[in-house]
Amino acid sequence: MHVPEQATGAPWQLAVNSVLKFMNFWTLEVPPGWSLLFTHPMNREELPFRTLSGVVDCDLFRDGYVHFPALWTERDFTGTLPAGTPVAQVIPIPADLPALEVGVMSEAQVAANRALQEELGTEAGVYRKRYRR
């Protein structure tokens, strides 16, 4: 457990008076230049907790354990979590992310976007047929 003072100022409402920590006893190592994004298991909104997301540079921090802080969200929960309940999902990401360019779309880009949106609304499977790898 983390004491509630560690969450002071965080934008969450605590269902219980603490932030819990799922303990992990595996070390995780990735190739140089890679990090790991830890997050709540995707598409698992029914879980009685919310794992907090964070990035760990596991190419450097490979001899220690990465634990998973979480918020308990279900006030009336009693019992134990069933064996095998996912508590975190890990996604490898490059440590040096490419620079993003943000700008105003040109007239040609706006026209292409509108044409694609029209196709998506009128033809079934456009994304699957033309854009999925």
N, CA, C and O atoms as CSV, one atom per row, in Angstrom:
chain,resi,resn,atom,element,x,y,z
A,1,MET,N,N,0.828,-1.188,0.000
A,1,MET,CA,C,0.000,0.000,0.000
A,1,MET,C,C,0.867,1.244,0.000
A,1,MET,O,O,1.959,1.270,0.568
A,2,HIS,N,N,0.363,2.250,-0.637
A,2,HIS,CA,C,0.930,3.587,-0.526
A,2,HIS,C,C,0.053,4.337,0.469
A,2,HIS,O,O,-1.165,4.161,0.478
A,3,VAL,N,N,0.641,5.142,1.277
A,3,VAL,CA,C,-0.184,5.943,2.192
A,3,VAL,C,C,-0.922,6.993,1.368
A,3,VAL,O,O,-0.409,7.424,0.336
A,4,PRO,N,N,-2.121,7.419,1.798
A,4,PRO,CA,C,-2.919,8.345,0.992
A,4,PRO,C,C,-2.212,9.665,0.716
A,4,PRO,O,O,-2.508,10.327,-0.278
A,5,GLU,N,N,-1.280,10.057,1.587
A,5,GLU,CA,C,-0.554,11.308,1.368
A,5,GLU,C,C,0.248,11.284,0.059
A,5,GLU,O,O,0.504,12.330,-0.537
A,6,GLN,N,N,0.641,10.079,-0.384
A,6,GLN,CA,C,1.382,9.975,-1.644
A,6,GLN,C,C,0.502,10.324,-2.843
A,6,GLN,O,O,1.017,10.616,-3.922
A,7,ALA,N,N,-0.801,10.297,-2.666
A,7,ALA,CA,C,-1.721,10.624,-3.756
A,7,ALA,C,C,-2.283,12.038,-3.619
A,7,ALA,O,O,-3.165,12.426,-4.385
A,8,THR,N,N,-1.786,12.809,-2.655
A,8,THR,CA,C,-2.276,14.164,-2.465
A,8,THR,C,C,-2.109,14.964,-3.751
A,8,THR,O,O,-1.032,14.985,-4.346
A,9,GLY,N,N,-3.171,15.613,-4.168
A,9,GLY,CA,C,-3.144,16.424,-5.376
A,9,GLY,C,C,-3.419,15.648,-6.646
A,9,GLY,O,O,-3.559,16.251,-7.710
A,10,ALA,N,N,-3.501,14.333,-6.569
A,10,ALA,CA,C,-3.795,13.533,-7.762
A,10,ALA,C,C,-5.277,13.696,-8.116
A,10,ALA,O,O,-6.103,13.931,-7.234
A,11,PRO,N,N,-5.612,13.574,-9.393
A,11,PRO,CA,C,-6.997,13.821,-9.826
A,11,PRO,C,C,-7.929,12.627,-9.666
A,11,PRO,O,O,-8.787,12.396,-10.518
A,12,TRP,N,N,-7.771,11.863,-8.581
A,12,TRP,CA,C,-8.601,10.676,-8.386
A,12,TRP,C,C,-9.340,10.775,-7.066
A,12,TRP,O,O,-8.865,11.378,-6.104
A,13,GLN,N,N,-10.494,10.177,-7.050
A,13,GLN,CA,C,-11.255,10.013,-5.823
A,13,GLN,C,C,-10.928,8.621,-5.290
A,13,GLN,O,O,-11.181,7.624,-5.967
A,14,LEU,N,N,-10.370,8.545,-4.086
A,14,LEU,CA,C,-10.011,7.244,-3.522
A,14,LEU,C,C,-11.246,6.571,-2.940
A,14,LEU,O,O,-11.947,7.165,-2.121
A,15,ALA,N,N,-11.519,5.332,-3.357
A,15,ALA,CA,C,-12.645,4.573,-2.807
A,15,ALA,C,C,-12.306,4.055,-1.414
A,15,ALA,O,O,-13.190,3.875,-0.576
A,16,VAL,N,N,-11.040,3.820,-1.180
A,16,VAL,CA,C,-10.548,3.435,0.137
A,16,VAL,C,C,-9.444,4.409,0.493
A,16,VAL,O,O,-9.015,5.186,-0.360
A,17,ASN,N,N,-8.982,4.390,1.705
A,17,ASN,CA,C,-8.052,5.406,2.172
A,17,ASN,C,C,-6.596,5.086,1.830
A,17,ASN,O,O,-5.703,5.311,2.648
A,18,SER,N,N,-6.354,4.568,0.635
A,18,SER,CA,C,-4.979,4.275,0.247
A,18,SER,C,C,-4.899,3.983,-1.240
A,18,SER,O,O,-5.911,3.765,-1.908
A,19,VAL,N,N,-3.688,3.983,-1.735
A,19,VAL,CA,C,-3.400,3.534,-3.093
A,19,VAL,C,C,-2.720,2.180,-2.938
A,19,VAL,O,O,-1.718,2.060,-2.233
A,20,LEU,N,N,-3.265,1.163,-3.595
A,20,LEU,CA,C,-2.682,-0.160,-3.423
A,20,LEU,C,C,-1.549,-0.378,-4.415
A,20,LEU,O,O,-1.394,0.376,-5.376
A,21,LYS,N,N,-0.780,-1.395,-4.175
A,21,LYS,CA,C,0.353,-1.721,-5.043
A,21,LYS,C,C,0.335,-3.224,-5.291
A,21,LYS,O,O,0.473,-4.023,-4.364
A,22,PHE,N,N,0.161,-3.598,-6.569
A,22,PHE,CA,C,0.294,-5.001,-6.933
A,22,PHE,C,C,1.779,-5.295,-7.031
A,22,PHE,O,O,2.498,-4.652,-7.795
A,23,MET,N,N,2.236,-6.265,-6.257
A,23,MET,CA,C,3.655,-6.601,-6.199
A,23,MET,C,C,4.005,-7.551,-7.346
A,23,MET,O,O,3.296,-8.524,-7.602
A,24,ASN,N,N,5.092,-7.255,-8.018
A,24,ASN,CA,C,5.585,-8.054,-9.121
A,24,ASN,C,C,6.974,-8.551,-8.733
A,24,ASN,O,O,7.825,-7.754,-8.340
A,25,PHE,N,N,7.207,-9.822,-8.834
A,25,PHE,CA,C,8.504,-10.380,-8.450
A,25,PHE,C,C,9.281,-10.906,-9.651
A,25,PHE,O,O,10.086,-11.830,-9.526
A,26,TRP,N,N,9.035,-10.315,-10.805
A,26,TRP,CA,C,9.807,-10.593,-12.000
A,26,TRP,C,C,10.592,-9.335,-12.348
A,26,TRP,O,O,10.100,-8.221,-12.170
A,27,THR,N,N,11.798,-9.513,-12.837
A,27,THR,CA,C,12.512,-8.383,-13.411
A,27,THR,C,C,12.205,-8.373,-14.910
A,27,THR,O,O,11.983,-9.420,-15.518
A,28,LEU,N,N,12.197,-7.212,-15.474
A,28,LEU,CA,C,11.853,-7.058,-16.883
A,28,LEU,C,C,12.991,-6.333,-17.586
A,28,LEU,O,O,13.478,-5.313,-17.099
A,29,GLU,N,N,13.410,-6.857,-18.720
A,29,GLU,CA,C,14.527,-6.276,-19.452
A,29,GLU,C,C,14.139,-6.134,-20.922
A,29,GLU,O,O,13.535,-7.030,-21.511
A,30,VAL,N,N,14.493,-5.009,-21.489
A,30,VAL,CA,C,14.258,-4.771,-22.907
A,30,VAL,C,C,15.583,-4.371,-23.556
A,30,VAL,O,O,16.521,-4.001,-22.849
A,31,PRO,N,N,15.680,-4.435,-24.862
A,31,PRO,CA,C,16.920,-4.026,-25.536
A,31,PRO,C,C,17.218,-2.542,-25.289
A,31,PRO,O,O,16.309,-1.771,-24.979
A,32,PRO,N,N,18.473,-2.144,-25.424
A,32,PRO,CA,C,18.825,-0.733,-25.256
A,32,PRO,C,C,17.960,0.161,-26.148
A,32,PRO,O,O,17.693,-0.164,-27.305
A,33,GLY,N,N,17.536,1.281,-25.589
A,33,GLY,CA,C,16.720,2.227,-26.346
A,33,GLY,C,C,15.228,1.976,-26.265
A,33,GLY,O,O,14.442,2.647,-26.933
A,34,TRP,N,N,14.831,0.998,-25.438
A,34,TRP,CA,C,13.400,0.695,-25.295
A,34,TRP,C,C,12.970,0.903,-23.846
A,34,TRP,O,O,13.754,0.725,-22.914
A,35,SER,N,N,11.701,1.284,-23.679
A,35,SER,CA,C,11.086,1.427,-22.364
A,35,SER,C,C,9.816,0.594,-22.353
A,35,SER,O,O,9.396,0.073,-23.387
A,36,LEU,N,N,9.205,0.470,-21.180
A,36,LEU,CA,C,7.948,-0.268,-21.061
A,36,LEU,C,C,6.876,0.652,-20.492
A,36,LEU,O,O,7.085,1.326,-19.483
A,37,LEU,N,N,5.733,0.666,-21.153
A,37,LEU,CA,C,4.556,1.384,-20.665
A,37,LEU,C,C,3.692,0.373,-19.928
A,37,LEU,O,O,3.246,-0.617,-20.509
A,38,PHE,N,N,3.461,0.626,-18.657
A,38,PHE,CA,C,2.580,-0.219,-17.845
A,38,PHE,C,C,1.261,0.512,-17.695
A,38,PHE,O,O,1.242,1.711,-17.417
A,39,THR,N,N,0.156,-0.197,-17.877
A,39,THR,CA,C,-1.155,0.442,-17.816
A,39,THR,C,C,-2.207,-0.557,-17.348
A,39,THR,O,O,-1.933,-1.749,-17.208
A,40,HIS,N,N,-3.405,-0.053,-17.110
A,40,HIS,CA,C,-4.540,-0.905,-16.754
A,40,HIS,C,C,-4.814,-1.861,-17.914
A,40,HIS,O,O,-4.687,-1.458,-19.071
A,41,PRO,N,N,-5.184,-3.111,-17.642
A,41,PRO,CA,C,-5.489,-4.034,-18.736
A,41,PRO,C,C,-6.559,-3.446,-19.661
A,41,PRO,O,O,-7.638,-3.055,-19.216
A,42,MET,N,N,-6.241,-3.394,-20.929
A,42,MET,CA,C,-7.154,-2.776,-21.890
A,42,MET,C,C,-8.473,-3.518,-21.966
A,42,MET,O,O,-8.524,-4.747,-21.910
A,43,ASN,N,N,-9.536,-2.745,-22.093
A,43,ASN,CA,C,-10.903,-3.259,-22.250
A,43,ASN,C,C,-11.364,-4.094,-21.055
A,43,ASN,O,O,-12.179,-5.004,-21.209
A,44,ARG,N,N,-10.854,-3.793,-19.888
A,44,ARG,CA,C,-11.249,-4.512,-18.673
A,44,ARG,C,C,-11.816,-3.530,-17.649
A,44,ARG,O,O,-11.306,-3.415,-16.535
A,45,GLU,N,N,-12.863,-2.835,-18.037
A,45,GLU,CA,C,-13.481,-1.820,-17.180
A,45,GLU,C,C,-14.213,-2.432,-15.982
A,45,GLU,O,O,-14.514,-1.732,-15.015
A,46,GLU,N,N,-14.500,-3.739,-16.044
A,46,GLU,CA,C,-15.254,-4.376,-14.958
A,46,GLU,C,C,-14.396,-4.681,-13.735
A,46,GLU,O,O,-14.930,-5.023,-12.680
A,47,LEU,N,N,-13.094,-4.563,-13.857
A,47,LEU,CA,C,-12.218,-4.866,-12.716
A,47,LEU,C,C,-12.476,-3.884,-11.573
A,47,LEU,O,O,-12.767,-2.714,-11.822
A,48,PRO,N,N,-12.374,-4.338,-10.335
A,48,PRO,CA,C,-12.700,-3.472,-9.192
A,48,PRO,C,C,-11.577,-2.505,-8.807
A,48,PRO,O,O,-11.600,-1.920,-7.725
A,49,PHE,N,N,-10.607,-2.342,-9.691
A,49,PHE,CA,C,-9.484,-1.443,-9.440
A,49,PHE,C,C,-9.101,-0.790,-10.761
A,49,PHE,O,O,-9.532,-1.222,-11.831
A,50,ARG,N,N,-8.296,0.245,-10.672
A,50,ARG,CA,C,-7.755,0.933,-11.853
A,50,ARG,C,C,-6.248,1.018,-11.679
A,50,ARG,O,O,-5.762,1.762,-10.828
A,51,THR,N,N,-5.500,0.257,-12.485
A,51,THR,CA,C,-4.043,0.317,-12.440
A,51,THR,C,C,-3.595,1.642,-13.037
A,51,THR,O,O,-4.096,2.061,-14.081
A,52,LEU,N,N,-2.655,2.295,-12.377
A,52,LEU,CA,C,-2.153,3.578,-12.861
A,52,LEU,C,C,-1.096,3.346,-13.929
A,52,LEU,O,O,-0.315,2.399,-13.840
A,53,SER,N,N,-1.072,4.198,-14.925
A,53,SER,CA,C,-0.146,4.055,-16.038
A,53,SER,C,C,1.171,4.757,-15.757
A,53,SER,O,O,1.213,5.778,-15.072
A,54,GLY,N,N,2.243,4.195,-16.296
A,54,GLY,CA,C,3.549,4.817,-16.169
A,54,GLY,C,C,4.556,4.138,-17.074
A,54,GLY,O,O,4.394,2.976,-17.448
A,55,VAL,N,N,5.599,4.879,-17.421
A,55,VAL,CA,C,6.676,4.370,-18.264
A,55,VAL,C,C,7.900,4.123,-17.396
A,55,VAL,O,O,8.263,4.964,-16.573
A,56,VAL,N,N,8.539,2.966,-17.580
A,56,VAL,CA,C,9.765,2.623,-16.864
A,56,VAL,C,C,10.840,2.291,-17.895
A,56,VAL,O,O,10.607,1.516,-18.822
A,57,ASP,N,N,12.005,2.881,-17.725
A,57,ASP,CA,C,13.132,2.615,-18.622
A,57,ASP,C,C,13.785,1.293,-18.240
A,57,ASP,O,O,14.829,1.271,-17.588
A,58,CYS,N,N,13.168,0.199,-18.649
A,58,CYS,CA,C,13.632,-1.134,-18.262
A,58,CYS,C,C,14.867,-1.581,-19.022
A,58,CYS,O,O,15.381,-2.668,-18.761
A,59,ASP,N,N,15.363,-0.766,-19.965
A,59,ASP,CA,C,16.666,-1.077,-20.547
A,59,ASP,C,C,17.760,-0.723,-19.546
A,59,ASP,O,O,18.840,-1.315,-19.571
A,60,LEU,N,N,17.489,0.235,-18.670
A,60,LEU,CA,C,18.433,0.627,-17.615
A,60,LEU,C,C,18.061,0.008,-16.267
A,60,LEU,O,O,18.928,-0.492,-15.550
A,61,PHE,N,N,16.773,0.042,-15.926
A,61,PHE,CA,C,16.271,-0.486,-14.647
A,61,PHE,C,C,15.819,-1.922,-14.874
A,61,PHE,O,O,14.620,-2.199,-14.920
A,62,ARG,N,N,16.774,-2.833,-15.016
A,62,ARG,CA,C,16.421,-4.218,-15.331
A,62,ARG,C,C,16.685,-5.183,-14.188
A,62,ARG,O,O,16.310,-6.352,-14.275
A,63,ASP,N,N,17.319,-4.724,-13.126
A,63,ASP,CA,C,17.608,-5.612,-12.004
A,63,ASP,C,C,16.626,-5.436,-10.853
A,63,ASP,O,O,16.678,-6.178,-9.872
A,64,GLY,N,N,15.739,-4.466,-10.967
A,64,GLY,CA,C,14.755,-4.225,-9.914
A,64,GLY,C,C,13.377,-4.684,-10.346
A,64,GLY,O,O,13.152,-5.015,-11.510
A,65,TYR,N,N,12.465,-4.699,-9.401
A,65,TYR,CA,C,11.084,-5.091,-9.683
A,65,TYR,C,C,10.262,-3.849,-10.009
A,65,TYR,O,O,10.433,-2.802,-9.386
A,66,VAL,N,N,9.371,-3.972,-10.987
A,66,VAL,CA,C,8.423,-2.906,-11.295
A,66,VAL,C,C,7.091,-3.335,-10.701
A,66,VAL,O,O,6.509,-4.333,-11.125
A,67,HIS,N,N,6.608,-2.579,-9.718
A,67,HIS,CA,C,5.313,-2.865,-9.095
A,67,HIS,C,C,4.253,-1.998,-9.749
A,67,HIS,O,O,4.578,-1.034,-10.442
A,68,PHE,N,N,3.001,-2.330,-9.538
A,68,PHE,CA,C,1.914,-1.674,-10.243
A,68,PHE,C,C,0.981,-0.968,-9.265
A,68,PHE,O,O,0.156,-1.622,-8.627
A,69,PRO,N,N,1.093,0.354,-9.133
A,69,PRO,CA,C,0.170,1.067,-8.253
A,69,PRO,C,C,-1.229,1.084,-8.874
A,69,PRO,O,O,-1.377,1.146,-10.095
A,70,ALA,N,N,-2.225,1.029,-8.036
A,70,ALA,CA,C,-3.605,0.984,-8.521
A,70,ALA,C,C,-4.534,1.638,-7.510
A,70,ALA,O,O,-4.214,1.761,-6.328
A,71,LEU,N,N,-5.662,2.043,-7.995
A,71,LEU,CA,C,-6.724,2.589,-7.147
A,71,LEU,C,C,-7.822,1.548,-7.045
A,71,LEU,O,O,-8.242,0.975,-8.051
A,72,TRP,N,N,-8.284,1.306,-5.828
A,72,TRP,CA,C,-9.418,0.406,-5.654
A,72,TRP,C,C,-10.653,1.227,-5.938
A,72,TRP,O,O,-10.869,2.246,-5.281
A,73,THR,N,N,-11.477,0.820,-6.899
A,73,THR,CA,C,-12.601,1.638,-7.349
A,73,THR,C,C,-13.958,1.122,-6.890
A,73,THR,O,O,-14.939,1.864,-6.924
A,74,GLU,N,N,-14.031,-0.128,-6.465
A,74,GLU,CA,C,-15.314,-0.703,-6.054
A,74,GLU,C,C,-15.441,-0.647,-4.535
A,74,GLU,O,O,-14.743,-1.362,-3.815
A,75,ARG,N,N,-16.327,0.197,-4.066
A,75,ARG,CA,C,-16.472,0.413,-2.618
A,75,ARG,C,C,-17.006,-0.802,-1.873
A,75,ARG,O,O,-16.638,-1.016,-0.718
A,76,ASP,N,N,-17.859,-1.601,-2.499
A,76,ASP,CA,C,-18.529,-2.700,-1.797
A,76,ASP,C,C,-17.892,-4.058,-2.056
A,76,ASP,O,O,-18.523,-5.082,-1.795
A,77,PHE,N,N,-16.685,-4.099,-2.550
A,77,PHE,CA,C,-16.031,-5.372,-2.862
A,77,PHE,C,C,-15.677,-6.111,-1.578
A,77,PHE,O,O,-15.167,-5.515,-0.630
A,78,THR,N,N,-15.951,-7.406,-1.555
A,78,THR,CA,C,-15.484,-8.279,-0.472
A,78,THR,C,C,-14.918,-9.535,-1.126
A,78,THR,O,O,-15.362,-9.939,-2.201
A,79,GLY,N,N,-13.943,-10.142,-0.477
A,79,GLY,CA,C,-13.375,-11.373,-1.001
A,79,GLY,C,C,-11.986,-11.161,-1.555
A,79,GLY,O,O,-11.282,-10.233,-1.158
A,80,THR,N,N,-11.595,-12.024,-2.475
A,80,THR,CA,C,-10.271,-11.947,-3.104
A,80,THR,C,C,-10.450,-11.941,-4.619
A,80,THR,O,O,-11.468,-12.396,-5.141
A,81,LEU,N,N,-9.459,-11.426,-5.299
A,81,LEU,CA,C,-9.483,-11.473,-6.753
A,81,LEU,C,C,-9.229,-12.913,-7.193
A,81,LEU,O,O,-8.377,-13.587,-6.615
A,82,PRO,N,N,-9.942,-13.389,-8.192
A,82,PRO,CA,C,-9.692,-14.752,-8.677
A,82,PRO,C,C,-8.275,-14.882,-9.249
A,82,PRO,O,O,-7.735,-13.935,-9.822
A,83,ALA,N,N,-7.691,-16.056,-9.087
A,83,ALA,CA,C,-6.373,-16.324,-9.668
A,83,ALA,C,C,-6.434,-16.063,-11.167
A,83,ALA,O,O,-7.401,-16.427,-11.836
A,84,GLY,N,N,-5.399,-15.435,-11.675
A,84,GLY,CA,C,-5.336,-15.152,-13.105
A,84,GLY,C,C,-5.931,-13.815,-13.503
A,84,GLY,O,O,-5.896,-13.459,-14.681
A,85,THR,N,N,-6.479,-13.062,-12.551
A,85,THR,CA,C,-7.018,-11.747,-12.878
A,85,THR,C,C,-5.885,-10.852,-13.374
A,85,THR,O,O,-4.894,-10.674,-12.665
A,86,PRO,N,N,-6.009,-10.288,-14.566
A,86,PRO,CA,C,-4.936,-9.408,-15.035
A,86,PRO,C,C,-4.917,-8.124,-14.212
A,86,PRO,O,O,-5.967,-7.546,-13.929
A,87,VAL,N,N,-3.726,-7.682,-13.831
A,87,VAL,CA,C,-3.624,-6.459,-13.031
A,87,VAL,C,C,-2.897,-5.346,-13.779
A,87,VAL,O,O,-3.009,-4.179,-13.401
A,88,ALA,N,N,-2.156,-5.684,-14.831
A,88,ALA,CA,C,-1.441,-4.675,-15.603
A,88,ALA,C,C,-1.187,-5.217,-16.997
A,88,ALA,O,O,-1.138,-6.427,-17.213
A,89,GLN,N,N,-1.029,-4.306,-17.927
A,89,GLN,CA,C,-0.636,-4.662,-19.281
A,89,GLN,C,C,0.638,-3.894,-19.587
A,89,GLN,O,O,0.784,-2.739,-19.187
A,90,VAL,N,N,1.554,-4.529,-20.290
A,90,VAL,CA,C,2.829,-3.889,-20.612
A,90,VAL,C,C,2.957,-3.771,-22.122
A,90,VAL,O,O,2.647,-4.697,-22.872
A,91,ILE,N,N,3.425,-2.598,-22.544
A,91,ILE,CA,C,3.593,-2.311,-23.969
A,91,ILE,C,C,5.000,-1.760,-24.173
A,91,ILE,O,O,5.343,-0.735,-23.585
A,92,PRO,N,N,5.824,-2.414,-24.992
A,92,PRO,CA,C,7.164,-1.868,-25.266
A,92,PRO,C,C,7.057,-0.652,-26.173
A,92,PRO,O,O,6.286,-0.649,-27.132
A,93,ILE,N,N,7.833,0.377,-25.865
A,93,ILE,CA,C,7.856,1.586,-26.679
A,93,ILE,C,C,9.300,2.045,-26.841
A,93,ILE,O,O,10.117,1.813,-25.949
A,94,PRO,N,N,9.635,2.688,-27.954
A,94,PRO,CA,C,10.994,3.224,-28.087
A,94,PRO,C,C,11.203,4.333,-27.066
A,94,PRO,O,O,10.322,5.166,-26.855
A,95,ALA,N,N,12.365,4.338,-26.437
A,95,ALA,CA,C,12.642,5.360,-25.414
A,95,ALA,C,C,12.686,6.751,-26.026
A,95,ALA,O,O,12.245,7.718,-25.404
A,96,ASP,N,N,13.209,6.859,-27.231
A,96,ASP,CA,C,13.253,8.143,-27.925
A,96,ASP,C,C,12.145,8.163,-28.961
A,96,ASP,O,O,12.295,7.643,-30.067
A,97,LEU,N,N,11.051,8.761,-28.590
A,97,LEU,CA,C,9.913,8.819,-29.496
A,97,LEU,C,C,10.170,9.841,-30.588
A,97,LEU,O,O,10.830,10.853,-30.347
A,98,PRO,N,N,9.659,9.592,-31.781
A,98,PRO,CA,C,9.871,10.555,-32.862
A,98,PRO,C,C,9.148,11.866,-32.567
A,98,PRO,O,O,8.119,11.887,-31.891
A,99,ALA,N,N,9.704,12.952,-33.083
A,99,ALA,CA,C,9.065,14.254,-32.907
A,99,ALA,C,C,7.761,14.273,-33.697
A,99,ALA,O,O,7.697,13.748,-34.809
A,100,LEU,N,N,6.739,14.871,-33.131
A,100,LEU,CA,C,5.458,14.992,-33.812
A,100,LEU,C,C,5.343,16.383,-34.409
A,100,LEU,O,O,5.782,17.371,-33.821
A,101,GLU,N,N,4.756,16.436,-35.562
A,101,GLU,CA,C,4.520,17.717,-36.205
A,101,GLU,C,C,3.036,18.022,-36.123
A,101,GLU,O,O,2.210,17.231,-36.579
A,102,VAL,N,N,2.698,19.152,-35.552
A,102,VAL,CA,C,1.310,19.570,-35.417
A,102,VAL,C,C,1.132,20.829,-36.238
A,102,VAL,O,O,1.907,21.776,-36.108
A,103,GLY,N,N,0.121,20.845,-37.078
A,103,GLY,CA,C,-0.090,22.018,-37.909
A,103,GLY,C,C,-1.496,22.046,-38.468
A,103,GLY,O,O,-2.315,21.175,-38.175
A,104,VAL,N,N,-1.761,23.037,-39.260
A,104,VAL,CA,C,-3.057,23.204,-39.913
A,104,VAL,C,C,-3.054,22.362,-41.188
A,104,VAL,O,O,-2.082,22.354,-41.942
A,105,MET,N,N,-4.152,21.662,-41.410
A,105,MET,CA,C,-4.266,20.835,-42.607
A,105,MET,C,C,-4.386,21.720,-43.846
A,105,MET,O,O,-5.030,22.768,-43.821
A,106,SER,N,N,-3.754,21.274,-44.926
A,106,SER,CA,C,-3.889,21.972,-46.201
A,106,SER,C,C,-5.269,21.670,-46.787
A,106,SER,O,O,-5.977,20.788,-46.301
A,107,GLU,N,N,-5.643,22.409,-47.835
A,107,GLU,CA,C,-6.933,22.151,-48.483
A,107,GLU,C,C,-6.980,20.733,-49.040
A,107,GLU,O,O,-8.018,20.074,-48.978
A,108,ALA,N,N,-5.867,20.264,-49.580
A,108,ALA,CA,C,-5.814,18.901,-50.128
A,108,ALA,C,C,-5.983,17.863,-49.011
A,108,ALA,O,O,-6.667,16.858,-49.202
A,109,GLN,N,N,-5.364,18.100,-47.848
A,109,GLN,CA,C,-5.496,17.168,-46.726
A,109,GLN,C,C,-6.929,17.159,-46.196
A,109,GLN,O,O,-7.454,16.101,-45.851
A,110,VAL,N,N,-7.559,18.321,-46.129
A,110,VAL,CA,C,-8.960,18.401,-45.688
A,110,VAL,C,C,-9.853,17.647,-46.663
A,110,VAL,O,O,-10.742,16.906,-46.242
A,111,ALA,N,N,-9.628,17.827,-47.961
A,111,ALA,CA,C,-10.434,17.130,-48.967
A,111,ALA,C,C,-10.248,15.621,-48.860
A,111,ALA,O,O,-11.224,14.874,-48.929
A,112,ALA,N,N,-9.002,15.160,-48.690
A,112,ALA,CA,C,-8.742,13.728,-48.549
A,112,ALA,C,C,-9.404,13.171,-47.294
A,112,ALA,O,O,-9.958,12.072,-47.320
A,113,ASN,N,N,-9.350,13.918,-46.200
A,113,ASN,CA,C,-9.985,13.496,-44.954
A,113,ASN,C,C,-11.490,13.372,-45.126
A,113,ASN,O,O,-12.090,12.383,-44.704
A,114,ARG,N,N,-12.100,14.374,-45.744
A,114,ARG,CA,C,-13.563,14.335,-45.942
A,114,ARG,C,C,-13.972,13.183,-46.841
A,114,ARG,O,O,-14.990,12.536,-46.596
A,115,ALA,N,N,-13.186,12.919,-47.885
A,115,ALA,CA,C,-13.496,11.807,-48.784
A,115,ALA,C,C,-13.421,10.480,-48.045
A,115,ALA,O,O,-14.287,9.621,-48.215
A,116,LEU,N,N,-12.388,10.309,-47.226
A,116,LEU,CA,C,-12.259,9.070,-46.457
A,116,LEU,C,C,-13.395,8.928,-45.454
A,116,LEU,O,O,-13.952,7.840,-45.310
A,117,GLN,N,N,-13.748,10.004,-44.759
A,117,GLN,CA,C,-14.849,9.936,-43.792
A,117,GLN,C,C,-16.152,9.553,-44.493
A,117,GLN,O,O,-16.952,8.791,-43.949
A,118,GLU,N,N,-16.363,10.078,-45.692
A,118,GLU,CA,C,-17.557,9.726,-46.471
A,118,GLU,C,C,-17.546,8.240,-46.811
A,118,GLU,O,O,-18.566,7.566,-46.670
A,119,GLU,N,N,-16.400,7.722,-47.260
A,119,GLU,CA,C,-16.292,6.296,-47.580
A,119,GLU,C,C,-16.541,5.428,-46.350
A,119,GLU,O,O,-17.241,4.419,-46.428
A,120,LEU,N,N,-15.966,5.823,-45.219
A,120,LEU,CA,C,-16.165,5.049,-43.987
A,120,LEU,C,C,-17.630,4.996,-43.596
A,120,LEU,O,O,-18.084,4.004,-43.026
A,121,GLY,N,N,-18.377,6.057,-43.896
A,121,GLY,CA,C,-19.794,6.105,-43.541
A,121,GLY,C,C,-20.709,5.407,-44.518
A,121,GLY,O,O,-21.856,5.111,-44.184
A,122,THR,N,N,-20.226,5.136,-45.725
A,122,THR,CA,C,-21.118,4.556,-46.729
A,122,THR,C,C,-20.716,3.151,-47.184
A,122,THR,O,O,-21.557,2.402,-47.682
A,123,GLU,N,N,-19.458,2.792,-47.021
A,123,GLU,CA,C,-18.973,1.489,-47.493
A,123,GLU,C,C,-18.468,0.667,-46.307
A,123,GLU,O,O,-17.658,1.153,-45.519
A,124,ALA,N,N,-18.934,-0.557,-46.176
A,124,ALA,CA,C,-18.520,-1.420,-45.071
A,124,ALA,C,C,-17.097,-1.928,-45.269
A,124,ALA,O,O,-16.712,-2.301,-46.377
A,125,GLY,N,N,-16.315,-1.941,-44.186
A,125,GLY,CA,C,-15.006,-2.574,-44.195
A,125,GLY,C,C,-13.886,-1.789,-44.856
A,125,GLY,O,O,-12.856,-2.374,-45.192
A,126,VAL,N,N,-14.049,-0.484,-45.056
A,126,VAL,CA,C,-13.014,0.308,-45.725
A,126,VAL,C,C,-11.680,0.186,-45.000
A,126,VAL,O,O,-10.656,-0.082,-45.628
A,127,TYR,N,N,-11.684,0.377,-43.706
A,127,TYR,CA,C,-10.422,0.303,-42.967
A,127,TYR,C,C,-9.800,-1.085,-43.090
A,127,TYR,O,O,-8.618,-1.219,-43.407
A,128,ARG,N,N,-10.606,-2.116,-42.837
A,128,ARG,CA,C,-10.097,-3.489,-42.885
A,128,ARG,C,C,-9.563,-3.844,-44.266
A,128,ARG,O,O,-8.517,-4.485,-44.371
A,129,LYS,N,N,-10.246,-3.446,-45.313
A,129,LYS,CA,C,-9.860,-3.822,-46.679
A,129,LYS,C,C,-8.651,-3.055,-47.197
A,129,LYS,O,O,-7.847,-3.604,-47.950
A,130,ARG,N,N,-8.513,-1.789,-46.802
A,130,ARG,CA,C,-7.467,-0.956,-47.409
A,130,ARG,C,C,-6.330,-0.531,-46.505
A,130,ARG,O,O,-5.247,-0.207,-46.993
A,131,TYR,N,N,-6.547,-0.524,-45.191
A,131,TYR,CA,C,-5.553,0.091,-44.335
A,131,TYR,C,C,-4.958,-0.843,-43.275
A,131,TYR,O,O,-3.895,-0.540,-42.732
A,132,ARG,N,N,-5.591,-1.931,-42.976
A,132,ARG,CA,C,-5.083,-2.837,-41.954
A,132,ARG,C,C,-3.931,-3.657,-42.499
A,132,ARG,O,O,-3.982,-4.159,-43.622
A,133,ARG,N,N,-2.884,-3.787,-41.683
A,133,ARG,CA,C,-1.732,-4.601,-42.084
A,133,ARG,C,C,-1.996,-6.049,-41.789
A,133,ARG,O,O,-1.146,-6.898,-42.055
